[in-house]
Amino acid sequence: MNYQQALDYIHGTHKFGMELGLGSISRLMDLMGQPHASFRSVHVAGTNGKGSTSAFIESILREGGFRTGLFTSPYLERFTERIRVGGEEIPGEDLGEMTGYVKGFVDALLGEGRPHPTEFEIVTAIGFEYFKRKRIDYGIIEVGLGGRLDATNVITPEISVITSIGMDHTNVLGGDLTSISREKAGIIKEGIPVVLHPQSQEALEAVRKVCADKDAPLLYLGESRIDCRSVSVEGQCFDMQWRGKTLSDLNIRLLGRHQVYNAAAAAAVCLELGLSGQTVREGLKKARWPGRMEILRTSPFIMIDGAHNAQGAQALVDGLREVFPDKKILLVFGILADKEVHRITGILAPYASRVITAPPDNPRKMHPDRLREIVMQYNANVESSASVKEALKKSLEVAEEDELILFAGSLYMIGEVRRLLPPEIL
């Protein structure tokens, strides 16, 4: 297959829907010779912060001299962002080759009378095979959805990580925080240590119980001391204590207090894996993860953030208050209709001086006129745009000197903005 044929095949399997469970992926791994067993791994689950935490871990391990693989989802601009080795995206021709190879085993699976693997299962298999062929030392594997029944849960990692847990995908994972936490904690394996991001008491107790049942050491970040020393447009500096070690003056480029905790979780993971404090320091400093309070321009200030659930929206507002306390916010807002639209709108819209609604590039998008009606319940200064491109043009035309233009609500939307307006800040 070539690159386009690979994408057509992968996306064409979307029609088989989403079916959580390990039966198909386990058999597919058997047929392929267990590619996921060829490398050590770190498994990352959670509601928010999975991608950032994974990026921090990958950067530190790479700084330590390890050959790394990074598997994440979704992507912002290019499908190939989802599978990386040594910080580099899988080349299109390699994606084509891997997809053709995996398709042969999918056909064999179907020949056994089994159901067709889902799109995510196929992408997971492609990623694992690519990592095997590239002879990586460590794969940092981000869960797609939930944990317990996610296709990535076929791995047995060196260490597991659970980032911040909140209410999301309630139709699949459960309608309360305890149920969702148990699903996320489903990545915990017998005797494998777990680094846990600071959590609500409800989530903490749910994870603690699973760890006890699995005899898995629980390393809770909330019991360590993390002090944020400074924050600016350029990034943040913090100190942390972990199991008797003190790491001072840790610098990260990502903004928002939640990113300090994501970085601290990554630091804890890598310390547990035996890396030095200096390696952790350098790896954190070099880590990048686009689309999370990312500043694209400074004149005027233009920021994108993929706040697509209530917890993420609140973290964004808290971060804006800290980094830009004196700026008004012109919010360009687009969201998928199956998200917690009213809750997210109720957090973001009142904080903005005005709002422009726009449609993300996804069939599940909420129509901008309908979204405008919802926004009006929280902010009367709102108008709609027929496209993200139109909303970008309009926002640049009307933005005042003291306003920050913020694109938020959907990763699909901010990915389009990033393509239209490549970042000047690198």
C-alpha positions as CSV (number, residue, x, y, z in Angstrom):
1,M,0.0,0.0,0.0
2,N,1.0,3.6,-0.5
3,Y,0.2,6.3,2.2
4,Q,-3.2,7.3,0.8
5,Q,-4.3,3.7,0.4
6,A,-3.3,3.1,4.0
7,L,-5.3,6.0,5.2
8,D,-8.3,4.9,3.1
9,Y,-8.1,1.4,4.5
10,I,-7.7,2.5,8.1
11,H,-10.5,5.1,8.0
12,G,-12.7,2.7,6.0
13,T,-12.8,0.4,9.0
14,H,-14.6,3.2,11.0
15,K,-17.8,1.6,9.8
16,F,-17.2,-1.4,12.1
17,G,-17.7,1.0,15.0
18,M,-16.2,1.0,18.4
19,E,-16.2,-2.3,20.3
20,L,-14.2,-2.3,23.5
21,G,-12.6,-5.6,24.4
22,L,-9.3,-7.5,24.1
23,G,-10.5,-10.6,22.1
24,S,-9.8,-9.3,18.6
25,I,-6.6,-7.4,19.4
26,S,-5.2,-10.4,21.4
27,R,-5.7,-12.8,18.6
28,L,-4.3,-10.3,16.1
29,M,-1.2,-10.0,18.2
30,D,-0.9,-13.8,18.3
31,L,-1.1,-14.0,14.5
32,M,1.5,-11.3,14.2
33,G,4.0,-12.9,16.6
34,Q,3.4,-10.7,19.6
35,P,5.1,-7.5,18.4
36,H,4.2,-5.6,21.6
37,A,6.4,-8.1,23.6
38,S,9.5,-6.9,21.7
39,F,10.0,-3.7,23.7
40,R,9.6,-2.4,27.2
41,S,6.7,-0.1,27.7
42,V,5.0,2.6,29.9
43,H,1.2,2.6,29.8
44,V,-0.6,5.9,30.2
45,A,-4.3,6.3,31.0
46,G,-6.5,9.1,32.4
47,T,-9.1,11.6,31.3
48,N,-6.9,14.7,30.7
49,G,-3.2,15.0,30.4
50,K,-2.4,11.6,28.8
51,G,-0.8,13.1,25.8
52,S,1.2,15.7,27.6
53,T,2.4,13.2,30.2
54,S,3.4,10.7,27.5
55,A,5.3,13.4,25.7
56,F,7.2,14.4,28.8
57,I,8.1,10.7,29.5
58,E,9.2,10.1,25.9
59,S,11.4,13.2,26.0
60,I,13.1,12.2,29.3
61,L,13.7,8.6,28.1
62,R,15.1,9.9,24.8
63,E,17.4,12.2,26.8
64,G,18.5,9.2,28.7
65,G,19.8,7.6,25.5
66,F,16.9,5.2,25.0
67,R,15.3,4.6,21.5
68,T,11.7,5.6,22.1
69,G,8.4,4.9,20.5
70,L,5.4,7.1,21.2
71,F,1.8,6.0,20.4
72,T,-0.9,8.6,21.0
73,S,-4.4,9.6,19.8
74,P,-6.0,11.6,18.3
75,Y,-3.8,13.7,16.0
76,L,-3.9,17.5,15.3
77,E,-2.7,17.9,11.7
78,R,-1.4,14.6,10.3
79,F,-2.3,11.0,11.0
80,T,1.4,10.1,11.2
81,E,1.7,12.1,14.5
82,R,0.1,9.2,16.3
83,I,3.2,6.9,15.8
84,R,6.7,8.2,16.4
85,V,10.1,6.8,16.9
86,G,12.9,9.0,18.4
87,G,10.6,12.0,18.2
88,E,10.0,11.5,14.4
89,E,6.6,10.7,12.9
90,I,6.3,7.5,11.0
91,P,7.0,8.2,7.3
92,G,4.1,7.9,4.9
93,E,5.7,5.1,3.0
94,D,6.3,3.1,6.2
95,L,2.7,3.6,7.2
96,G,1.7,2.2,3.9
97,E,4.0,-0.8,4.3
98,M,2.9,-1.5,7.9
99,T,-0.8,-1.2,7.0
100,G,-0.5,-3.7,4.1
101,Y,1.3,-6.1,6.4
102,V,-1.3,-5.8,9.2
103,K,-4.1,-6.1,6.7
104,G,-2.9,-9.6,5.8
105,F,-3.3,-10.7,9.4
106,V,-6.7,-9.0,9.6
107,D,-7.8,-11.1,6.6
108,A,-6.5,-14.2,8.4
109,L,-8.5,-13.2,11.5
110,L,-11.7,-12.8,9.4
111,G,-11.0,-16.2,7.8
112,E,-11.3,-17.7,11.3
113,G,-14.8,-16.3,11.5
114,R,-13.9,-13.5,13.9
115,P,-15.4,-10.0,13.8
116,H,-13.5,-7.3,11.9
117,P,-11.1,-5.4,14.1
118,T,-12.0,-1.8,14.8
119,E,-10.1,1.2,13.4
120,F,-8.3,1.7,16.7
121,E,-7.3,-1.9,17.0
122,I,-5.8,-1.8,13.5
123,V,-3.9,1.4,14.3
124,T,-2.6,-0.1,17.5
125,A,-1.3,-3.2,15.6
126,I,0.4,-1.0,13.1
127,G,2.1,1.0,15.8
128,F,3.3,-2.1,17.7
129,E,4.7,-3.6,14.5
130,Y,6.5,-0.4,13.6
131,F,8.0,-0.2,17.0
132,K,9.2,-3.8,16.8
133,R,10.8,-3.2,13.4
134,K,12.5,-0.1,14.6
135,R,13.9,-2.0,17.6
136,I,12.8,0.6,20.2
137,D,13.8,0.3,23.8
138,Y,10.7,1.8,25.3
139,G,7.2,2.4,24.0
140,I,5.2,5.1,25.7
141,I,1.7,3.9,25.0
142,E,-1.3,6.2,25.5
143,V,-4.7,4.6,26.0
144,G,-7.3,5.4,23.4
145,L,-10.5,5.2,25.6
146,G,-10.9,4.0,29.2
147,G,-8.2,1.4,30.0
148,R,-9.6,-2.0,31.0
149,L,-11.0,-2.9,27.6
150,D,-8.8,-0.6,25.4
151,A,-6.8,-2.3,22.7
152,T,-3.5,-1.0,24.1
153,N,-4.2,-3.1,27.3
154,V,-2.6,-6.1,25.7
155,I,0.8,-4.8,26.9
156,T,2.5,-5.6,30.2
157,P,4.4,-2.4,31.0
158,E,7.3,-1.7,33.3
159,I,5.2,0.9,35.0
160,S,1.6,2.3,34.6
161,V,0.6,6.0,34.8
162,I,-2.9,7.3,35.5
163,T,-3.3,11.1,34.9
164,S,-6.2,13.3,36.1
165,I,-9.5,11.5,36.0
166,G,-12.8,13.3,35.3
167,M,-16.2,12.9,33.7
168,D,-15.9,12.0,30.0
169,H,-17.2,9.3,27.7
170,T,-19.9,8.6,30.3
171,N,-22.0,6.7,27.8
172,V,-19.2,4.1,27.6
173,L,-17.2,4.2,30.8
174,G,-20.0,4.9,33.3
175,G,-22.0,7.8,34.7
176,D,-20.1,8.4,37.9
177,L,-16.5,9.0,38.8
178,T,-16.0,5.7,40.7
179,S,-17.0,3.7,37.6
180,I,-14.8,5.8,35.3
181,S,-11.9,5.5,37.7
182,R,-12.2,1.7,37.7
183,E,-12.2,1.6,34.0
184,K,-9.1,3.8,33.8
185,A,-7.5,1.6,36.5
186,G,-8.1,-1.4,34.3
187,I,-4.6,-0.9,32.9
188,I,-3.1,-1.9,36.3
189,K,-1.3,-5.3,36.1
190,E,-0.3,-7.7,38.9
191,G,2.7,-6.4,40.8
192,I,3.3,-3.5,38.3
193,P,3.8,-0.2,40.0
194,V,1.4,2.7,39.3
195,V,2.2,6.4,39.3
196,L,-1.0,8.3,40.0
197,H,-1.6,12.0,39.3
198,P,-3.3,14.0,42.1
199,Q,-7.0,13.0,42.2
200,S,-10.3,13.6,43.9
201,Q,-10.9,11.4,46.9
202,E,-13.5,9.3,45.0
203,A,-11.1,8.6,42.1
204,L,-8.2,8.0,44.5
205,E,-10.1,5.4,46.5
206,A,-11.2,3.5,43.4
207,V,-7.7,3.3,42.1
208,R,-6.3,2.4,45.5
209,K,-8.7,-0.6,45.7
210,V,-7.7,-1.9,42.3
211,C,-4.0,-1.6,43.3
212,A,-4.6,-3.5,46.5
213,D,-6.5,-6.3,44.5
214,K,-3.6,-6.6,42.0
215,D,-0.8,-6.2,44.6
216,A,0.4,-3.3,42.6
217,P,2.5,-0.6,44.4
218,L,0.6,2.7,44.3
219,L,3.0,5.7,44.0
220,Y,0.7,8.7,44.6
221,L,1.9,12.0,43.3
222,G,-0.5,13.8,45.7
223,E,1.6,12.7,48.6
224,S,4.8,14.4,47.2
225,R,5.5,18.1,47.4
226,I,5.3,20.0,44.2
227,D,6.0,23.8,44.3
228,C,5.4,26.0,41.2
229,R,8.0,28.7,41.5
230,S,7.3,30.9,38.4
231,V,5.1,31.1,35.4
232,S,5.4,33.2,32.3
233,V,4.5,33.1,28.6
234,E,7.8,31.2,28.1
235,G,6.9,28.4,30.4
236,Q,7.0,27.3,34.1
237,C,9.5,26.4,36.7
238,F,8.8,24.1,39.6
239,D,10.4,22.0,42.4
240,M,9.4,18.5,43.4
241,Q,10.2,16.0,46.1
242,W,9.8,12.3,45.3
243,R,10.6,9.3,47.5
244,G,13.4,11.3,49.4
245,K,14.8,13.0,46.3
246,T,14.5,16.7,45.7
247,L,14.5,18.1,42.2
248,S,14.8,21.9,42.0
249,D,14.4,24.3,39.1
250,L,12.6,22.0,36.7
251,N,11.5,23.9,33.6
252,I,8.8,23.1,31.1
253,R,7.5,25.0,28.1
254,L,3.9,24.0,28.5
255,L,1.5,26.4,30.2
256,G,-1.1,25.8,32.9
257,R,-0.7,24.5,36.4
258,H,-2.0,21.1,35.3
259,Q,1.0,20.7,33.1
260,V,3.3,21.0,36.2
261,Y,1.5,18.0,37.6
262,N,1.7,16.1,34.3
263,A,5.5,16.9,34.2
264,A,5.9,15.8,37.8
265,A,4.1,12.5,37.0
266,A,6.5,12.0,34.1
267,A,9.5,12.8,36.3
268,A,8.3,10.3,38.9
269,V,7.9,7.6,36.3
270,C,11.4,8.1,34.9
271,L,13.0,8.3,38.4
272,E,11.3,4.9,39.1
273,L,12.8,3.6,35.9
274,G,16.2,4.5,37.2
275,L,17.0,7.7,35.2
276,S,19.0,10.5,36.9
277,G,17.6,13.8,38.1
278,Q,19.7,15.6,35.5
279,T,18.3,13.5,32.7
280,V,14.8,14.2,34.0
281,R,15.6,18.0,34.1
282,E,16.9,18.1,30.5
283,G,14.1,15.9,29.2
284,L,11.4,18.0,30.7
285,K,13.0,21.2,29.3
286,K,13.0,19.8,25.7
287,A,9.5,18.3,25.7
288,R,6.9,19.7,23.3
289,W,3.2,18.9,23.0
290,P,1.2,21.1,20.6
291,G,-2.4,22.2,21.0
292,R,-2.4,22.6,24.8
293,M,-2.4,26.3,25.7
294,E,-0.1,26.7,22.7
295,I,0.7,30.2,21.7
296,L,0.8,30.5,17.9
297,R,1.3,34.3,17.6
298,T,2.1,37.1,20.0
299,S,0.9,40.1,18.0
300,P,-2.0,39.7,18.6
301,F,-1.8,36.8,21.0
302,I,-3.3,33.7,19.5
303,M,-3.7,30.6,21.5
304,I,-5.1,27.1,20.8
305,D,-6.2,24.6,23.4
306,G,-8.0,21.3,23.0
307,A,-10.3,21.7,26.0
308,H,-13.0,19.2,25.0
309,N,-14.4,18.3,28.5
310,A,-15.4,20.2,31.6
311,Q,-12.2,19.3,33.5
312,G,-10.1,20.5,30.6
313,A,-12.1,23.7,30.2
314,Q,-11.6,24.6,33.8
315,A,-7.9,23.9,33.6
316,L,-7.7,26.2,30.6
317,V,-9.5,29.0,32.4
318,D,-7.3,28.6,35.5
319,G,-4.3,28.7,33.3
320,L,-5.4,31.9,31.5
321,R,-6.1,33.6,34.8
322,E,-2.5,32.8,35.9
323,V,-0.6,33.6,32.7
324,F,-2.8,36.4,31.2
325,P,-4.6,38.0,34.2
326,D,-5.0,41.3,32.4
327,K,-6.1,40.2,29.0
328,K,-9.6,40.0,27.6
329,I,-10.4,36.8,25.8
330,L,-12.0,36.6,22.4
331,L,-13.1,33.0,22.3
332,V,-13.5,31.1,19.0
333,F,-15.5,28.1,20.1
334,G,-16.3,24.8,18.3
335,I,-17.3,21.5,19.9
336,L,-18.6,18.1,19.0
337,A,-22.3,17.6,19.7
338,D,-21.7,14.4,21.8
339,K,-19.6,16.3,24.4
340,E,-20.8,17.9,27.6
341,V,-21.7,21.0,25.6
342,H,-23.6,23.0,28.3
343,R,-21.0,22.3,31.0
344,I,-18.0,23.2,28.8
345,T,-19.8,26.3,27.5
346,G,-20.8,27.3,31.0
347,I,-17.1,27.4,32.0
348,L,-15.6,29.0,28.9
349,A,-18.2,31.4,27.6
350,P,-18.6,33.6,30.8
351,Y,-14.8,34.1,30.9
352,A,-14.7,35.5,27.4
353,S,-15.3,39.1,26.5
354,R,-17.0,37.8,23.3
355,V,-17.4,34.6,21.4
356,I,-17.4,33.4,17.8
357,T,-18.8,29.9,17.2
358,A,-17.4,27.7,14.5
359,P,-17.8,24.1,13.2
360,P,-15.0,21.6,13.8
361,D,-14.1,19.4,10.8
362,N,-15.9,16.3,12.0
363,P,-19.3,14.7,11.2
364,R,-20.2,14.9,14.9
365,K,-19.8,18.7,15.1
366,M,-22.4,20.9,16.7
367,H,-23.7,23.4,14.2
368,P,-22.3,26.9,15.0
369,D,-25.8,28.4,15.0
370,R,-27.1,25.9,17.5
371,L,-23.9,26.4,19.6
372,R,-24.5,30.2,19.4
373,E,-27.9,29.7,21.0
374,I,-26.3,27.8,23.9
375,V,-23.5,30.3,24.3
376,M,-26.1,33.1,24.6
377,Q,-27.3,31.6,27.9
378,Y,-23.8,32.5,29.3
379,N,-22.6,35.4,27.1
380,A,-24.8,37.6,25.0
381,N,-21.8,38.9,23.0
382,V,-21.7,36.0,20.5
383,E,-21.9,35.4,16.7
384,S,-21.5,32.4,14.5
385,S,-19.2,31.6,11.5
386,A,-19.8,29.1,8.8
387,S,-16.3,27.7,8.9
388,V,-13.1,27.8,11.0
389,K,-11.3,29.7,8.3
390,E,-14.1,32.4,8.4
391,A,-13.9,32.5,12.2
392,L,-10.1,32.9,12.1
393,K,-10.4,35.8,9.6
394,K,-13.1,37.5,11.6
395,S,-11.3,37.2,14.9
396,L,-8.1,38.8,13.4
397,E,-10.2,41.6,12.0
398,V,-12.0,42.5,15.2
399,A,-9.5,41.6,17.9
400,E,-8.5,44.6,20.1
401,E,-5.0,45.3,21.3
402,D,-5.6,43.9,24.8
403,E,-7.5,40.8,23.6
404,L,-6.1,37.3,23.4
405,I,-7.7,35.2,20.6
406,L,-8.4,31.7,22.0
407,F,-9.5,28.8,19.8
408,A,-10.8,26.0,22.1
409,G,-13.4,23.3,22.5
410,S,-12.3,20.7,19.9
411,L,-9.0,19.1,18.9
412,Y,-10.4,18.9,15.4
413,M,-10.9,22.6,15.3
414,I,-7.6,23.6,16.7
415,G,-5.8,21.2,14.4
416,E,-7.4,23.1,11.5
417,V,-6.4,26.4,13.0
418,R,-2.8,25.2,13.3
419,R,-2.7,24.2,9.6
420,L,-4.1,27.6,8.6
421,L,-1.8,29.5,11.0
422,P,1.4,27.6,11.6
423,P,3.0,28.5,14.9
424,E,5.7,31.3,15.0
425,I,6.6,30.3,18.6
426,L,8.7,27.1,18.5
